[in-house]
Amino acid sequence: MVPFSNILGHEKCESYLIFGGETTLGDNFRAFFYFLCLAYCFIGLSAITARFFQSMENVVKHTRKVVEVDPVTKTETIRHEKVWNYTIADISLLTFGTSFPQISLATIDAIQNIGKLYAGGLGPGTLVGSAAFDLFPIHAVCVVVPKAGELKKIADLGVWLVELFWSFWAYIWLYIILEVWTPNVVTLWEALLTVLQYGLLLTHAYAQDKRWPYISLPIARDERPEDWVPEETPYFQHEAHAEVDFSDIKHVNEENGDTVDIFSIHSENPTDPLYARVPSINDEAEILDKAKETTLVDTHLLTIWRQQFLDALRLLRPESKKIKNACLRLACIFWQLLILPWRFLFAFVPPCQIAHGWISFICSLLFISGIAYVVTKITDVISCVTGINAYVIAFTALASGTSWPDLVASKIAAERQKTADSAIANITCSNSVNIYVGIGVPWLIDTLYNFIAYREPLRIQNAGGLSFSLIVFFSTSVGCISVLVLRRIIFGAELGGPRLWAWITCAFFMLLWIIFVVLSSLKVSGFI
């Protein structure tokens, strides 16, 4: 690939994406073509994220056998408990999984700049823009998702306050690094401390969930009521015409094994092989039945893997009862043809029934990283052809596209759960993960290399623009959280409520996002 050139508006960009002949085409056509390629990559991210959620579902529902002996009668009592804590699963697997496209993109950007004395702006710009997209548009969607008059509030207010504290502190900490402590540079110790604070977030949230004395807030947790639970069906019964809806997911916690959760994928078709009820951990008879089924499944993993390829290559005919319009039927067929290459590619991911889903989990991350690498290349070419600052593209187009898994996850949680915990926790914790992991890990890679090779700190490209975006984000986020608190006081819940006020809240959140995007763009472009 030809080295990228720094262009002003009138200079010819000699960079190309696929073949050298692209440089002979008009810039407008090239920009349109590259934006289409970027959108197609975002479709791929959505597709692989669906497979990622499947693997997470298998990881999170894993249980372990606990044998308790009565000290008097010496009788043994066997029970099964979940390996993963509810809060930790939300903060780690859920938020890390939905944020991995941004984290992967930032890490790749850092690796591309390794050996240089400055950090690229593509990764940090995407992560800060993603934080704004998470906080404003996703909150806007979640507020209006519940049915008219339905109220959904945060049940564990203490855990949310802990998550909110670490989310706000993450951006204060980033500003301190950029402008106060060591202006415009990042040292190795600053990068290391940034990453370690993710561990502090996990520890503090777990302590609050378990109500550890002296550490947790003395706030009672409301009971999580039983929500939508699908009918139990054979775990891997294959239907020739079953259509899987990968966007819908359910959640199980320790107090109520049947509560809907965002890790368990289900389909609208109850006979679908992926449409399975996560068993209650206290239902021993059901667990034994599942164990027998699992033994049977283990002998047919190759059959399941082969079926993944057959399903990926099969076009599903739209049902006439649901889609009567011919144009819509053609659009459905066109969409299936469009995503067919992605479906076939991701069929190579091993079945999520192997090793409790961990192999599928890791392979999905590798595919996400590959797509993120292509996205970075496309973004560089778009910036080259159009003359638009790559930082502007990062916190607008890239941030919105890579945050789509966050939007899907929070939307489904707001629809399926009777509480707002997972929907809002996914937003709040994703913002924390964006800083502590998404920016911390890339900076740690670059600062460690610079420390070993040059004994020099890492200089931050466009540190002024990044700091300005942080100030704007922090100011607008105060307005967003204040509205949520007011809704809790007035309506008794953060999500839902009277339809008119829900839409007014939605419009206000979108206005805050527009303010962030406009002001940040003007700053980077030199108008502020």
C-alpha positions as CSV (number, residue, x, y, z in Angstrom):
1,M,0.0,0.0,0.0
2,V,1.3,3.5,-0.9
3,P,2.2,5.6,2.1
4,F,-0.6,7.9,3.2
5,S,-0.1,11.5,2.3
6,N,-1.1,14.5,4.3
7,I,-3.5,16.4,2.2
8,L,-5.0,19.8,2.2
9,G,-8.2,20.1,0.2
10,H,-6.6,20.5,-3.2
11,E,-3.9,17.9,-3.2
12,K,-4.3,14.5,-4.8
13,C,-4.4,11.6,-2.4
14,E,-2.3,8.7,-3.7
15,S,-3.4,6.3,-1.0
16,Y,-5.6,3.3,-2.0
17,L,-7.5,0.6,-0.2
18,I,-7.7,-2.4,-2.6
19,F,-5.9,-1.6,-5.9
20,G,-3.7,1.2,-7.3
21,G,-6.2,2.1,-9.9
22,E,-8.4,3.7,-7.2
23,T,-6.2,6.8,-7.3
24,T,-7.4,7.6,-10.9
25,L,-11.1,7.8,-9.8
26,G,-12.7,11.0,-8.5
27,D,-12.3,11.8,-4.9
28,N,-16.1,12.1,-4.4
29,F,-16.7,8.6,-5.8
30,R,-13.8,7.2,-3.7
31,A,-15.1,8.8,-0.5
32,F,-18.6,7.3,-1.1
33,F,-17.1,3.9,-1.9
34,Y,-14.9,4.0,1.3
35,F,-17.8,5.0,3.5
36,L,-19.8,2.0,2.1
37,C,-16.9,-0.2,3.0
38,L,-16.9,1.2,6.5
39,A,-20.6,0.6,6.8
40,Y,-20.2,-3.0,5.6
41,C,-17.5,-3.6,8.3
42,F,-19.9,-2.3,10.9
43,I,-22.4,-4.9,9.6
44,G,-19.7,-7.5,10.1
45,L,-19.1,-6.3,13.7
46,S,-22.8,-6.7,14.4
47,A,-22.8,-10.2,13.0
48,I,-19.7,-11.4,14.9
49,T,-21.0,-9.7,18.1
50,A,-24.1,-12.0,17.9
51,R,-21.8,-15.0,17.9
52,F,-19.8,-13.4,20.8
53,F,-23.0,-13.1,22.8
54,Q,-23.6,-16.8,22.3
55,S,-20.3,-17.7,23.7
56,M,-20.8,-15.4,26.7
57,E,-24.1,-17.0,27.4
58,N,-22.4,-20.4,27.8
59,V,-19.6,-18.9,29.9
60,V,-21.9,-17.1,32.3
61,K,-24.5,-19.9,32.8
62,H,-21.7,-22.3,33.9
63,T,-22.3,-23.7,37.4
64,R,-20.1,-25.6,39.9
65,K,-21.1,-28.4,42.3
66,V,-20.9,-27.6,46.0
67,V,-21.1,-30.4,48.5
68,E,-22.3,-29.4,52.0
69,V,-22.1,-31.9,54.9
70,D,-24.5,-31.5,57.9
71,P,-22.3,-31.6,61.0
72,V,-25.0,-33.4,63.0
73,T,-26.5,-36.0,60.6
74,K,-23.5,-36.2,58.4
75,T,-25.8,-36.1,55.3
76,E,-24.5,-34.6,52.2
77,T,-26.4,-31.9,50.3
78,I,-25.4,-31.2,46.8
79,R,-26.2,-27.9,45.2
80,H,-25.0,-26.0,42.1
81,E,-24.1,-22.4,42.1
82,K,-23.1,-20.0,39.4
83,V,-19.4,-19.5,38.8
84,W,-19.9,-15.9,37.8
85,N,-21.2,-13.2,40.1
86,Y,-24.0,-11.1,38.6
87,T,-22.3,-7.7,39.0
88,I,-18.9,-8.9,37.9
89,A,-20.4,-10.6,34.8
90,D,-22.0,-7.3,33.9
91,I,-18.8,-5.2,34.4
92,S,-16.4,-7.7,32.8
93,L,-17.9,-10.0,30.2
94,L,-20.9,-7.9,29.1
95,T,-19.2,-4.4,29.0
96,F,-15.9,-5.8,27.8
97,G,-17.5,-7.8,25.1
98,T,-19.7,-4.9,23.8
99,S,-16.8,-2.5,24.0
100,F,-14.2,-4.8,22.4
101,P,-14.6,-3.3,18.9
102,Q,-13.4,0.1,20.2
103,I,-10.7,-1.5,22.5
104,S,-9.4,-3.6,19.6
105,L,-9.3,-0.6,17.3
106,A,-7.4,1.5,19.8
107,T,-4.9,-1.3,20.5
108,I,-4.3,-1.8,16.8
109,D,-3.8,2.0,16.4
110,A,-1.3,1.9,19.2
111,I,0.6,-1.0,17.7
112,Q,0.8,0.8,14.3
113,N,2.4,3.8,16.1
114,I,4.8,1.7,18.2
115,G,8.3,3.0,18.0
116,K,7.1,6.5,17.5
117,L,7.3,9.1,20.2
118,Y,3.7,10.1,19.9
119,A,0.4,8.2,20.3
120,G,-2.1,8.1,17.5
121,G,-5.4,10.0,17.9
122,L,-7.6,7.4,16.2
123,G,-8.0,5.1,19.2
124,P,-8.6,7.8,22.0
125,G,-10.9,9.7,19.7
126,T,-13.0,6.6,19.0
127,L,-13.2,5.7,22.7
128,V,-14.2,9.2,23.9
129,G,-16.7,9.5,21.1
130,S,-18.0,6.0,22.0
131,A,-18.5,7.2,25.6
132,A,-20.6,10.1,24.4
133,F,-22.6,7.8,22.1
134,D,-23.1,5.3,25.0
135,L,-24.2,7.9,27.5
136,F,-26.6,10.0,25.3
137,P,-28.1,8.2,22.3
138,I,-28.2,4.8,24.1
139,H,-29.9,6.3,27.2
140,A,-32.2,8.1,24.8
141,V,-33.3,4.8,23.2
142,C,-33.6,3.0,26.6
143,V,-35.9,5.7,28.0
144,V,-38.5,5.2,25.3
145,V,-38.2,1.4,24.8
146,P,-40.5,0.4,27.7
147,K,-44.2,0.3,26.9
148,A,-46.3,3.4,27.5
149,G,-46.7,4.0,31.3
150,E,-44.3,1.2,32.2
151,L,-41.6,2.2,34.7
152,K,-38.2,0.5,35.1
153,K,-35.9,1.6,37.8
154,I,-32.5,0.5,39.0
155,A,-32.9,-2.2,41.7
156,D,-29.4,-2.1,43.1
157,L,-28.8,1.6,43.5
158,G,-25.6,1.1,45.5
159,V,-23.8,-0.8,42.7
160,W,-24.9,1.8,40.1
161,L,-23.5,4.6,42.3
162,V,-20.2,2.8,42.5
163,E,-20.1,2.2,38.8
164,L,-21.1,5.9,38.2
165,F,-18.3,7.1,40.5
166,W,-15.7,5.1,38.6
167,S,-17.1,6.2,35.3
168,F,-16.8,9.9,36.2
169,W,-13.4,9.4,37.8
170,A,-12.1,7.8,34.6
171,Y,-12.6,10.9,32.6
172,I,-11.3,13.2,35.4
173,W,-8.2,11.0,35.6
174,L,-7.7,11.2,31.9
175,Y,-7.9,15.0,32.0
176,I,-5.4,15.1,34.9
177,I,-2.9,13.0,32.9
178,L,-3.3,15.2,29.8
179,E,-3.4,18.7,31.3
180,V,-2.3,18.7,35.0
181,W,0.1,16.0,36.0
182,T,2.3,15.6,32.9
183,P,0.8,17.9,30.2
184,N,0.6,16.5,26.7
185,V,2.6,13.4,27.6
186,V,1.9,10.0,29.2
187,T,4.5,8.2,31.3
188,L,4.8,4.5,31.9
189,W,3.5,4.8,35.5
190,E,0.4,6.8,34.4
191,A,-0.5,4.2,31.8
192,L,0.0,1.4,34.3
193,L,-2.1,3.1,37.0
194,T,-4.8,3.7,34.4
195,V,-5.1,-0.1,33.7
196,L,-4.9,-1.1,37.3
197,Q,-7.9,1.1,38.2
198,Y,-10.1,-1.3,36.2
199,G,-9.2,-3.9,38.8
200,L,-10.2,-1.4,41.5
201,L,-13.5,-0.9,39.8
202,L,-14.2,-4.7,39.8
203,T,-13.2,-5.0,43.5
204,H,-15.3,-2.0,44.6
205,A,-18.4,-3.2,42.6
206,Y,-18.1,-6.7,44.0
207,A,-17.7,-5.4,47.5
208,Q,-20.9,-3.3,47.1
209,D,-22.7,-6.3,45.6
210,K,-21.8,-8.4,48.6
211,R,-22.3,-5.5,51.0
212,W,-18.8,-5.7,52.6
213,P,-18.6,-3.6,55.8
214,Y,-16.7,-0.3,55.8
215,I,-16.4,-0.4,51.9
216,S,-20.0,-0.7,50.6
217,L,-22.7,2.0,50.7
218,P,-25.5,1.3,53.2
219,I,-28.2,1.2,50.5
220,A,-30.7,-1.7,50.4
221,R,-31.1,-3.7,47.2
222,D,-34.6,-4.2,45.8
223,E,-35.6,-7.7,44.9
224,R,-35.3,-8.5,41.2
225,P,-38.7,-9.9,40.1
226,E,-39.1,-12.9,37.8
227,D,-39.3,-11.7,34.2
228,W,-39.8,-13.3,30.8
229,V,-38.7,-16.9,30.7
230,P,-38.9,-19.0,27.5
231,E,-40.4,-22.4,27.5
232,E,-37.9,-25.2,27.9
233,T,-37.0,-27.0,24.7
234,P,-34.5,-29.6,23.6
235,Y,-31.1,-27.8,23.6
236,F,-29.9,-28.6,20.2
237,Q,-33.0,-29.7,18.2
238,H,-32.4,-28.5,14.6
239,E,-35.3,-27.1,12.6
240,A,-34.8,-26.8,8.9
241,H,-36.5,-23.4,8.6
242,A,-35.7,-21.9,12.0
243,E,-34.6,-18.3,11.9
244,V,-32.5,-17.1,14.8
245,D,-32.8,-13.6,16.1
246,F,-29.4,-13.0,17.6
247,S,-30.3,-9.6,19.0
248,D,-32.5,-10.8,21.9
249,I,-30.9,-12.0,25.1
250,K,-31.8,-12.9,28.7
251,H,-30.2,-12.6,32.1
252,V,-29.8,-14.8,35.2
253,N,-28.6,-13.6,38.6
254,E,-27.8,-15.3,41.8
255,E,-30.9,-14.3,43.7
256,N,-33.4,-15.4,41.0
257,G,-32.2,-18.0,38.5
258,D,-35.0,-17.3,36.1
259,T,-34.5,-13.5,35.6
260,V,-34.0,-12.5,32.0
261,D,-30.5,-11.5,31.2
262,I,-28.5,-10.0,28.4
263,F,-26.1,-12.9,28.0
264,S,-28.6,-15.7,27.0
265,I,-29.6,-15.5,23.4
266,H,-33.1,-16.6,22.4
267,S,-35.1,-16.8,19.2
268,E,-38.6,-15.9,18.5
269,N,-39.0,-19.5,17.3
270,P,-39.3,-21.7,20.4
271,T,-38.0,-24.7,18.5
272,D,-34.7,-23.1,17.5
273,P,-31.6,-24.9,18.7
274,L,-30.3,-21.7,20.3
275,Y,-33.5,-21.0,22.1
276,A,-32.7,-22.6,25.5
277,R,-33.7,-21.8,29.0
278,V,-30.8,-21.3,31.4
279,P,-31.7,-23.6,34.3
280,S,-32.3,-22.5,37.9
281,I,-29.2,-23.4,39.9
282,N,-31.3,-25.0,42.7
283,D,-33.3,-27.3,40.3
284,E,-31.1,-30.4,40.7
285,A,-33.4,-32.7,38.6
286,E,-33.2,-30.3,35.7
287,I,-29.4,-30.0,36.0
288,L,-29.1,-33.8,35.8
289,D,-31.3,-33.8,32.7
290,K,-29.1,-31.1,31.1
291,A,-26.0,-33.1,32.0
292,K,-27.3,-36.0,30.0
293,E,-28.1,-33.8,27.1
294,T,-24.7,-32.2,27.3
295,T,-23.1,-35.7,27.1
296,L,-25.1,-36.4,24.0
297,V,-24.1,-33.0,22.5
298,D,-20.4,-33.6,23.1
299,T,-20.5,-36.6,20.7
300,H,-22.0,-34.5,18.0
301,L,-19.9,-31.3,18.0
302,L,-18.7,-31.8,14.5
303,T,-22.3,-32.2,13.4
304,I,-23.2,-28.9,15.1
305,W,-20.2,-27.2,13.4
306,R,-21.2,-28.5,10.0
307,Q,-24.7,-27.2,10.6
308,Q,-23.3,-23.7,11.2
309,F,-22.0,-23.7,7.7
310,L,-25.2,-25.0,6.2
311,D,-27.2,-22.4,8.1
312,A,-24.8,-19.7,7.0
313,L,-25.3,-20.6,3.3
314,R,-29.0,-21.0,3.4
315,L,-31.3,-18.2,2.4
316,L,-34.5,-18.0,4.5
317,R,-37.7,-17.3,2.7
318,P,-39.7,-14.4,4.3
319,E,-42.9,-15.6,5.8
320,S,-45.9,-14.3,3.8
321,K,-47.9,-13.7,7.0
322,K,-45.4,-11.2,8.3
323,I,-44.2,-9.7,5.0
324,K,-46.9,-9.2,2.3
325,N,-45.3,-6.3,0.4
326,A,-43.2,-7.6,-2.5
327,C,-40.6,-4.8,-2.1
328,L,-40.1,-5.7,1.5
329,R,-39.7,-9.4,0.6
330,L,-37.0,-8.4,-2.0
331,A,-35.3,-6.2,0.6
332,C,-35.2,-9.1,3.0
333,I,-33.6,-11.3,0.4
334,F,-31.1,-8.6,-0.6
335,W,-30.2,-8.2,3.1
336,Q,-29.5,-11.9,3.5
337,L,-27.3,-11.9,0.4
338,L,-25.5,-8.9,1.8
339,I,-24.6,-10.5,5.1
340,L,-24.0,-14.0,3.5
341,P,-20.2,-13.5,3.3
342,W,-20.0,-12.5,7.0
343,R,-22.2,-15.4,8.1
344,F,-20.0,-17.9,6.2
345,L,-16.8,-16.4,7.6
346,F,-18.1,-16.5,11.2
347,A,-19.2,-20.1,10.8
348,F,-15.5,-21.0,11.2
349,V,-15.9,-20.0,14.9
350,P,-16.1,-23.2,16.9
351,P,-19.4,-24.1,18.5
352,C,-20.0,-22.3,21.8
353,Q,-20.7,-25.7,23.5
354,I,-16.9,-26.5,23.6
355,A,-15.1,-25.7,26.9
356,H,-18.2,-23.8,28.3
357,G,-17.9,-21.3,25.4
358,W,-14.4,-20.0,26.1
359,I,-12.9,-21.2,22.7
360,S,-15.8,-19.5,20.8
361,F,-15.3,-16.5,23.1
362,I,-11.6,-16.1,22.2
363,C,-12.1,-16.8,18.4
364,S,-14.8,-14.2,18.3
365,L,-12.4,-11.7,19.8
366,L,-9.9,-12.5,17.1
367,F,-12.4,-11.9,14.3
368,I,-13.4,-8.6,15.9
369,S,-9.8,-7.6,16.0
370,G,-9.4,-8.4,12.3
371,I,-12.4,-6.3,11.4
372,A,-11.1,-3.5,13.6
373,Y,-7.8,-3.6,11.7
374,V,-9.6,-3.2,8.4
375,V,-11.6,-0.3,9.8
376,T,-8.4,1.6,10.8
377,K,-7.1,1.3,7.2
378,I,-10.4,2.5,5.7
379,T,-10.5,5.4,8.1
380,D,-7.0,6.5,7.1
381,V,-8.0,6.4,3.5
382,I,-11.2,8.3,4.1
383,S,-9.2,11.0,6.0
384,C,-6.7,11.1,3.1
385,V,-9.3,11.4,0.3
386,T,-11.7,13.9,2.0
387,G,-9.2,15.9,4.1
388,I,-11.4,15.4,7.2
389,N,-9.4,15.1,10.3
390,A,-9.1,11.5,11.4
391,Y,-10.0,12.5,14.9
392,V,-13.4,13.9,13.7
393,I,-14.1,10.6,11.9
394,A,-13.1,8.7,15.0
395,F,-15.5,10.3,17.5
396,T,-18.4,10.4,15.0
397,A,-18.6,7.6,12.4
398,L,-16.2,5.1,14.1
399,A,-17.6,5.7,17.6
400,S,-21.2,5.3,16.4
401,G,-20.5,2.2,14.4
402,T,-18.4,0.4,17.0
403,S,-20.9,1.2,19.7
404,W,-23.7,-0.6,18.0
405,P,-23.2,-3.8,20.2
406,D,-23.7,-1.5,23.3
407,L,-26.9,-0.1,21.8
408,V,-28.3,-3.6,21.1
409,A,-27.4,-4.9,24.5
410,S,-28.9,-2.1,26.5
411,K,-32.0,-1.9,24.3
412,I,-32.7,-5.6,24.8
413,A,-32.1,-5.3,28.5
414,A,-34.5,-2.4,28.7
415,E,-37.1,-4.4,26.9
416,R,-36.8,-7.7,28.6
417,Q,-36.0,-6.9,32.2
418,K,-38.3,-5.4,34.7
419,T,-35.5,-3.4,36.2
420,A,-33.1,-1.0,34.5
421,D,-29.9,-2.4,36.1
422,S,-28.3,-4.2,33.1
423,A,-29.4,-1.6,30.6
424,I,-27.9,1.3,32.5
425,A,-25.0,-0.7,34.0
426,N,-23.8,-1.6,30.5
427,I,-23.7,2.1,29.5
428,T,-22.0,3.3,32.7
429,C,-19.4,0.4,32.8
430,S,-18.7,0.6,29.1
431,N,-17.5,4.2,29.6
432,S,-15.2,3.1,32.4
433,V,-13.8,0.2,30.4
434,N,-13.2,2.6,27.5
435,I,-10.7,4.5,29.6
436,Y,-9.2,2.0,31.9
437,V,-8.7,-0.7,29.3
438,G,-9.4,0.9,25.9
439,I,-7.0,3.8,26.4
440,G,-4.9,2.4,29.2
441,V,-3.7,-0.8,27.5
442,P,-2.7,0.9,24.2
443,W,-0.9,3.6,26.1
444,L,0.8,1.0,28.3
445,I,2.1,-0.8,25.1
446,D,3.5,2.4,23.6
447,T,4.9,3.8,26.9
448,L,6.6,0.5,27.8
449,Y,8.3,0.4,24.3
450,N,9.4,4.1,24.5
451,F,10.7,3.6,28.1
452,I,12.8,0.6,27.0
453,A,13.9,1.9,23.7
454,Y,14.3,5.7,24.2
455,R,13.8,6.4,27.9
456,E,11.2,8.9,26.7
457,P,7.5,9.4,27.7
458,L,4.7,9.1,25.1
459,R,3.6,12.3,23.5
460,I,-0.1,12.7,22.8
461,Q,-1.2,13.7,19.4
462,N,-3.9,16.4,19.5
463,A,-3.9,16.4,23.3
464,G,-5.6,19.8,23.3
465,G,-8.6,18.5,21.2
466,L,-8.9,15.4,23.4
467,S,-8.9,17.4,26.6
468,F,-11.5,19.8,25.2
469,S,-13.7,16.9,24.3
470,L,-13.3,15.5,27.8
471,I,-14.5,18.8,29.3
472,V,-17.5,19.0,27.0
473,F,-18.4,15.3,27.7
474,F,-18.1,15.8,31.4
475,S,-20.3,18.9,31.4
476,T,-23.0,17.3,29.3
477,S,-22.9,14.1,31.2
478,V,-23.7,16.0,34.4
479,G,-26.9,17.1,32.6
480,C,-27.7,13.6,31.6
481,I,-27.3,12.1,35.0
482,S,-29.2,14.9,36.6
483,V,-32.2,14.1,34.4
484,L,-32.0,10.5,35.4
485,V,-32.0,11.5,39.0
486,L,-35.0,13.8,38.5
487,R,-36.9,11.0,36.7
488,R,-36.2,8.8,39.7
489,I,-37.6,11.4,42.1
490,I,-40.6,12.5,40.0
491,F,-41.7,9.2,38.3
492,G,-40.0,6.7,40.6
493,A,-37.9,5.1,37.8
494,E,-35.1,6.0,35.3
495,L,-36.7,4.4,32.2
496,G,-40.2,4.5,30.8
497,G,-43.0,6.5,32.4
498,P,-45.5,8.8,30.7
499,R,-44.9,8.7,26.9
500,L,-44.6,12.4,26.4
501,W,-42.0,12.9,29.1
502,A,-40.1,9.8,27.8
503,W,-39.8,11.4,24.4
504,I,-38.9,14.8,25.8
505,T,-36.1,13.0,27.8
506,C,-35.0,11.2,24.6
507,A,-34.8,14.5,22.6
508,F,-32.8,16.1,25.4
509,F,-30.3,13.3,25.5
510,M,-29.9,13.5,21.7
511,L,-29.4,17.3,22.0
512,L,-26.6,16.7,24.4
513,W,-24.9,14.3,22.0
514,I,-25.2,16.8,19.1
515,I,-23.7,19.5,21.3
516,F,-20.7,17.2,22.1
517,V,-20.2,16.3,18.5
518,V,-20.4,19.9,17.2
519,L,-18.2,21.5,19.8
520,S,-15.6,18.8,19.5
521,S,-15.5,19.0,15.7
522,L,-15.2,22.8,15.8
523,K,-12.3,22.5,18.3
524,V,-10.4,19.9,16.2
525,S,-11.1,22.0,13.0
526,G,-9.6,25.1,14.6
527,F,-12.8,27.1,14.8
528,I,-12.6,27.2,18.6
